Every structure is written in structure tokens, then in C-alpha cells.
């Protein structure tokens, strides 16, 4: 996987998209364009660590303010922990299924912890808050909502390292996620994101001619995957669902 990440270093989302088009994977794995970057200018490639959170059905009891801090601590510890911080590796791209809820799952404190854990990017089908600090920290986040609330009394942990739905796309642990800004070729000024399954490590060409552009390089790789027995693997990936995203 490290080799695959190195090969994708420097490739724009548009390059990967062009390569997918070249082998008939047109518009496969496009995440809902309502998922937008918190700040512009990030370009990230990483390996998906998937996590899922669901809305709670519990009612927060009335309590004096002095008791709320302990209630909040217990909620984070028991109801809505962030266990991905303990298992993330350098190069991890966190992909979070929150069922599109407008809840501030991500903020400046967890962003610092994520950076320390080696997480290189975050896609949230849900909400991010503390956006000013997130930008100052240069933490690459793409989210459906700019939120204000906390997870306390709103969200519960449901699972990790399993297939999830992010923006209408099936994303699996180990999928390769490529994300950047790309508004120049879109008439609507949208931001494009893309994920491409990273299980084809053994098919990758070890080199390409120096004069080959990044876009053509991606196409060459995709073409190679589509030839001979490798083509059968690509078709199997199509049937299984290539995880990816157009996050706008």
C-alpha cells in the first residue's frame, strides 16, 4: 500500500478521474457533491479507515450545570468514543458515515489528536465545527455540514473498519482515497474528490516515460489494468462497487 500511495503522490483528482474514464469506469464512485471542503487548497491521498455513527434515541435528562461536565465525559467514553484514534496509522484517511446528520462530530481538539495519530484527511457525511481553527491547523476536512453542536446527547458510535455509506457511495476499509480542490474545470465551480480502490498494488507499472503527463500516466495505468487477466479484476471491482468520491 505504501508503494501505491507513492505512485499516486502528486496526481490530481482530475487525473484519477481521467484514468477511470479511460477504462470505462465513468462516474463510478462519485460521492454526493453536497459534501464540501472546510477550507480550500488541500490535496490528500490516503488509505480509508471507515467509521460509523448513528443518532441516539436517548433523551438528555435535566441536570444542574455542575453535573453536565461529568455527563459529557461519560457520553464520550461510553456512547460516542473516537476509537479510530487508537488504530490509525500514518497515511490513514478517515471516512465517517454519520447518516448526513448536522452534528459537530469533528472539531479543533480531535483534529490535533488526529494529526498526532497520522490521519492525513477526513471525509464526514455529517458535520464539522470549529472551522476557523480547523483551517488554521491545516487539517484537511470535507464535510456535508458546517455544524455548531457537539455529539453529546445526539450521536452514538456504531462500528469501525466495515463497509459504510459516505455520500451515497460504498466505502470499505483499505480503499484508496484521493482528495483535492478542482473547481477550474467545473461550470458550477464544484470541488471534486475521488476515491479509488487500492487493492491493485501488484498491477501498477513501476515506471512511465518521463514525458508522460500525470493525466496520461493515470490513463496508462488504467489501460494496463484493463488488459488481459487484469481486465477481469477491474470488472470484478466494478461489480463489487468501487469506493470513491466526488465531494463538492
N, C-alpha and C positions, 0 to 999 in steps of 0.2 A: 504493500500500500504506500509506503514511503516513496518508492520509485514512481508509482503512478502520480502521486502528488507533485513530485518534481517535474514530471512531464507536463502537467497541467499548469505549472507556475507560469505566470505571465499571459496565459490565454484569457481573452475577454469572454464574457458570456456570449457575445455575438459570434465569436469564433467557434465555440462549442455548439451553438445553435446551428451554424452553417454546416458543421460537420455532421450533425444529426440529420439535417435536411438531405445531405448528400447520400445518405444510406437509407432514405425512406422513413426516417423517424420524425417526420414533420409534425410539430406541435405536440409531440408526446411529452407528457410530464410537465405541463405548464401550470404553475401554481396561481391561484386567484390573484389577479392584479391589484386587488384591494389591499394586499399586504405590501407595505411601503417601507422604505428605509427611514430610520430615525434621523440620520444625517447622511449627506451625500459625500462621495469620494472614496468609500471603502471598496476594496477588491479582495475577496477572500475565497480560498479553496480549502476544503477540509473534509473529514470523514464524519458521517452523520452518527450522532448519538441521539436516539429518539426517546422522548418522554411524554407522558400523557397526564393531563389534569382535567378534572370534571367539576361541575358546580356542586356545591354542598346542598344537602336538604335539611341541614340543621339550622336552628334559629339561635342567634346570639342572645343570651339572657341579659336582662338589665342588671347592671352592677355599678358600684361606685368607681370613679376614675382610678382610684388607687389599686383596684383589683384587676384593671384591664391589662396592665403590663404582664401579669402572670398568665392571664387568659391568652394573650397574644403569643407568649413564649410557648405555651403548651400546644397552641394551634400549629405553629411552625414545626414543633418537634414531633407531633403525633398525627396531625391531619394533613399538613401540607409541607412536608420536608422537601429539601432540594438534594436528593441523593446523588445526582449526576456530578456534583462537585467532588465526590469521593472516588468516582470511577473514571472521570475524564482524563484523557491523555493529551500530550502536546499534539496539536493538529485536529482536535475534536471540533466539529461543527454541530452545535446543539440545535435540534429541531423539536419544537414544542407544539403539541396538539392541545389547545385549550377550548376546542369547540367554538372558536370565534368570540369568546366572552370578553367584554370590555372590563377586564380586571388587570390591575397593575402587577403582573407576575414578576416583571423584570424592573430593576431599579439600580441606582448607583452603587449600593452596598454589594449586591450579588455580582454586579459587573466586575468589581475589584477582585472578588473571590474567584470568579470565572477566569479572569486573566491569569491569576496565580496558578490555577489548575491546568492551564494550557488550552482553554477553549478559545478558538480563533474567530468564531462568528456565531450568531444566534438568529434563528428564524422563529417567530412567535405567531401562531394562529390565535392571537389574543392580544393582550395589552402590555405596553411598556410605559413606565413613568420616569420621573427624574431626567427628562430628556436633555435638559441643558447640561447636567453633569455627565450624562452618557456621552454626549458629543465631546465635551472637554476631555473625558477619559479616552476618547477614540475607541470606544467599544462598538464593534460593528453589529448593529441590531436592525433586523427587518421585522415589522410588526403590523398587525391588522389595525390596532387602535393605539392612539396616544391616550393613556389612561391616567387616572388620579388616585384610584382606590388601592388598598392592599388586598392580599389574598385572605386575610383573617375574616372568617365568617362567610367566605364567598367561594373558596376553591379547595379541592382536596386532591392529593396525589392518587393516581390510578394505575400507573405502570411505567416501566422503563425498558429500553432495549427490546422493543417489539414493534411490529408494523403499526404505523399511525397514519392518520389523515391530517395533512397540512395543506390548507388551501385547496382542498379537493383532489389532492394527489396522494397516492400511497407512497410513503417514505419508510424505508427499512434501515435497521442498524447496519452500518458499513457502507451505505450508499455514498458516492462522492458528490459533494455539494460545491458548486461554483457560483459565486455571487459577486455582483459589481453594480455600478451605475452605468446605464446605457440609454440615455434619452435622445441622443442625436439622430438616430435613425427612425424614431417613432413619431408619427404625426401627432400623437396625443401627448408627446413628451413623457411617456411612461418609463419606469425603471424596470429593467429586465433582470431576472435572476434565473439560474438554471442549475439543476442537479443532474448528474449522470451517473448511472450505476458504475461502481468502481471494482467490479468483480472480473474485469477483463485484463488483469495485470499481465498475464502471460502472452496476450496478443499484441501488446504495444510494440511498435517499431522502436528500435534502440536509437535511431538517428534519422534525420531528414536532411536533404540538401540545404546548405547554408542559405541559399537564395529563396527557400520556401517561406512564404508568409505564414503568420500564425494561423490565419484562416484556412489557407491551403493545407497546412500541416495537419490541422484537425480533420479536414476532409480526407487527407491521405490515410490517416489512422482509421477513420470510419470506413473508408473503402476497403482497407485491408481486413477489417473485422467482417465485412460483408462478403468476402470471397471465400470459396471453398468451405471447409468444415466450420470455419469461424462464422460464416454466414448463418449456419444453423443455430449457433449460440446466440447471435444477435436476435434471430427470430424468436428464440425461446425467451429472451429478455423482454421482447415486445409482448408476448403472451402473458408474462408474469407481471408486467407493468413496470416501466422504467420510472424511478422516482426522480422528480426534478421540479424546478420551479421557475415560473415567470412571476417574480414578486414585484409588484408595481405600486 
